[in-house]
Structure formats: C-alpha cells, structure tokens
Amino acid sequence: MLPADEVLELTSHPVGGVCPFGLPQPIRVFCDISLRAFDEVWPAAGDRNSSVCLTPEQLVELVGAEWVDVSQH
C-alpha cells in the first residue's frame, strides 16, 4: 500500500476516492473476475463522495482494464 500523499500524486485522487478515470498518467488497471457476478459496479469517481454506475464490462472497456483472478475461491 502506498502512503496517501503518494496515492494523490500518482492518481490526482485522494485515498477513498481513487478511481481509474482522469488519471494524470497511464496506470495499469486490473479488475478481478469476481466483478462479473454483478450487473453493475460503483467505482469511486475522483473524491470520497462521488461514484459512477457501470456494468463491469463498461468499466473494463472505458479504462482499458485487464481481467485478473486475484480473489480467493
């Protein structure tokens, strides 16, 4: 885990509002395959009080995320 000041510097979003949108530089984004079980997901949207409703597929497509299997089964 990065310290909060490094997170803000790398993403331009505060901890608690970090999202894969509006990043100042390209960062690899990963989505766990467990998200596919949901019709919609609500990722943060840049601050602690904002989010956006998307399907998991929309999220992956919009941010160029990679599907990975990191959850415990």
C-alpha positions in Angstrom: 0.0 0.0 0.0 1.2 3.4 -0.9 1.1 6.3 1.6 -1.8 8.8 1.0 0.5 11.5 -0.4 2.0 9.2 -3.0 -1.5 8.0 -4.0 -2.6 11.6 -4.5 0.5 12.4 -6.5 0.2 9.3 -8.8 -3.6 9.4 -9.3 -4.7 13.0 -8.6 -7.4 11.4 -6.4 -7.4 11.3 -2.5 -7.5 7.9 -0.8 -11.1 6.9 -0.5 -11.9 8.4 -3.9 -9.2 6.8 -6.1 -10.7 5.8 -9.4 -9.4 4.6 -12.8 -10.7 7.8 -14.5 -8.9 11.1 -15.1 -5.5 9.9 -14.2 -2.6 12.2 -14.9 -0.5 9.4 -16.4 -1.3 5.9 -17.7 -1.6 3.3 -14.9 -2.4 -0.3 -15.4 -5.9 -1.1 -14.1 -7.0 -4.6 -13.1 -10.5 -5.9 -12.4 -11.0 -9.1 -10.6 -13.1 -11.7 -12.4 -15.5 -11.8 -9.4 -16.9 -8.4 -10.6 -18.5 -10.4 -13.5 -21.1 -11.7 -11.0 -22.6 -8.2 -10.7 -24.9 -6.4 -13.1 -23.5 -3.1 -12.0 -20.5 -1.8 -10.1 -20.0 1.6 -8.4 -16.3 2.7 -8.7 -15.2 5.9 -7.0 -15.2 8.9 -9.3 -12.4 11.1 -8.0 -13.4 12.0 -4.5 -14.8 10.4 -1.4 -18.4 11.5 -2.2 -18.7 10.5 -5.8 -19.2 7.3 -7.8 -20.5 6.2 -11.1 -22.7 3.2 -12.0 -21.3 1.0 -14.8 -21.5 -2.6 -15.8 -18.3 -4.5 -15.2 -17.8 -4.7 -19.0 -18.2 -1.0 -19.4 -15.7 -0.3 -16.7 -13.1 -2.6 -18.3 -13.7 -1.1 -21.7 -13.6 2.6 -20.6 -10.3 2.3 -18.7 -8.6 -0.5 -20.7 -8.5 -2.7 -17.6 -7.2 -6.2 -17.6 -9.3 -9.1 -16.1 -7.4 -11.0 -13.4 -8.2 -13.7 -10.9 -7.0 -12.5 -7.5 -9.9 -13.4 -5.3 -10.0 -16.4 -3.1 -12.5 -19.1 -4.1 
